[in-house]
Amino acid sequence: MPADVSMFAYVPDKVAAKPPLLAVIHYCGGSAQAVFNQAKGGGLVAAADEYGFILILPSNANAAGQNGRCWDVSSKKAQTRDGGGDTHAIAQMVKYAITQYHANANRVYSTGDSSGGMMTQLLMAVYPDIFKAGAAFAGVPAGCSNVFDGSGLCGLPSQTAMQWGDRVRAMF
């Protein structure tokens, strides 16, 4: 797994019995702290406090907690279950949190914007048995590159719905 990926968690004072988990994934250049601050401003932390769910905040920022890289969503290892990439690292965090916090494995979700949105889409494709739903903001479909060529096709030739489905099904 990538050596620069770290796990942070927000556990409210009053945790629900068998609490849900929500992975909140940062954007390019972001960090766990930056996305946590967004979650505070947007009411997500208040919702966690009210309803007792736990936030998992993966980060690949530097030691100072700044300048996180874009999540790897396009390499073979990232698009392969247990392939050792960023997806694998985040899935391991969730598995750990389920055990550590006695969370509900049937209520694991992901959200993120930009690169975090791309990672959300990929996590649901590579680990559909772990991530039950997700909300991606300004992301792209699983299997897209995070390098854009201006065609609007995320670095890929035009795909039919069946081809997109085949790409995702091949990931798990």
N, C-alpha and C positions, 0 to 999 in steps of 0.2 A: 504494500500500500504506500501511497505517497507519504514521505516523511514530513511534509509541511502541513498536513491536515490535522487540525486539532478540534476537540469537542468542547463546547461550552453548553451549559444547561441553565434554564431558569425554572426553578421549582417553587411554586407559590407556597405561602405559609400554610394554607389549607388545601391539601391535595385531595381530589376526589378518590373514592375507592376505585381501584383499577383505572387510573386516569388515562385519557387519550394522550398521544404524543404528536407534536407538530414540529417538523423540521422546518426551520426558517433559514433560507439559504441566501447568502449575500451575492451581490453583483460584482462585476469586474472592478477591481480597485477597492472593494469594500472589506469588511471584516465582521466577525460576530458582534463586536461592540457597535459598529455602525448600523447593522441591520436590527439589533436589539433597540437602539435608539429610535429607529423608524417604527418598530413594533410598539414602543411606548407611545410615541406621538400619534400613531394610528389607532390606538385603543386595543391592540392585540394583547399587550401585557395585562391591561385591566381585565380583559375577558378571561385570560388565564387565571388571574386572581379570583375572579367571580365564580368561574366554573370548575376550577381546580385541575386544569390540564397543564402539561409540561411542555416547555419549548426546548428543542434541541437546536443549537446554533453552531453548525460546522464552520470552520474558518481555515483559510490557507494564507492568512496575513503574516507579515514578518513578526519578529520577536517583539516589536513595539506595538503590535496590533494594528498595523496600517498597511495599506497598499496590497491587499490580497489580489492574487492573480485571477484571471478568468478560470472558471471551472473547466476541466477537460471533459468535453461532451462528445468529442469526435474520434478519439483514438479507439483502436480495437479493444484495449484493456478496459476503457471506460464503458464501452458498449457490450462487454461480456460479463455475464454473471460471475462473481467472485474472481474477476480478472485482475485484481490488484490496483485498479485505478481509483479515481475520486468516488465513483458510485459505490465501489466496494467499501471504501473507508466510511462513507455515510451510512451504508447499510449496517456496518459493524457498530457504529455509534448507536443506532436505533436498537439493535439487538442487546447491546449493553444496557441501554436505558430501560428497556422492557424488564430486564432482570433486576437492575439496581433499584428502580422506582416502582416495581410491581405494577407496571403499566399494562394496559389492555392491548394485546397484540393485534386485535381486530379493529383497533381505532388508531391507526398510524397514518399521518397525513404529511404532505409537504407543500411548501409555498416558497416563492421567491420571485424576484424581478430581474430582468435582463439575464445575465449568466445564471443567476439563481433560478429563474424561470426555465431556462434550458435544462438545468440539472433536475428540476422538478419533473419535467416531461420524461427525461431519461430514466430517472429512478422508478417511475411508474411503469416504464417499458421493461427494464432489466429486472426489477424486483416487484412484480405485481402482487406477489403473495405477501409482501411486507407492507407496501404502501397502498392503502385502500382508496385514496383519492388525493388530488392535488389541485392547486390553483396557481397557474403560471401567469406572471404579468410581464409582458414584453419579451417573452421567450419564443422559442421555435420548436417544432415537433422533434420528438426523439429520432435520432438518426441524422439530423442536420449537422452540418459543420458550424463552428462558431466563427468561421472566416467567410465573409460575404463578398460576392463578386458583382453585386449590383443588379443581378437578374431577378432578385426577389425569390429565388429558389434555394437559398441557403447553401450555395455551393454544389447543388445537385442538378442534374437534368430534370426536366418535367417528370412528375410521378403521378400515376393514377392512384385512386383510393386503394385498390388492391395491392399495388406496389408498396405504398406506405405501410399498409397492414402487414405485408410480408416482411418488410424491414423490421418492424417492431416484434413480430412473432419470432423472428430469427434471433432476437436478443435473449429470449427465455423460452 
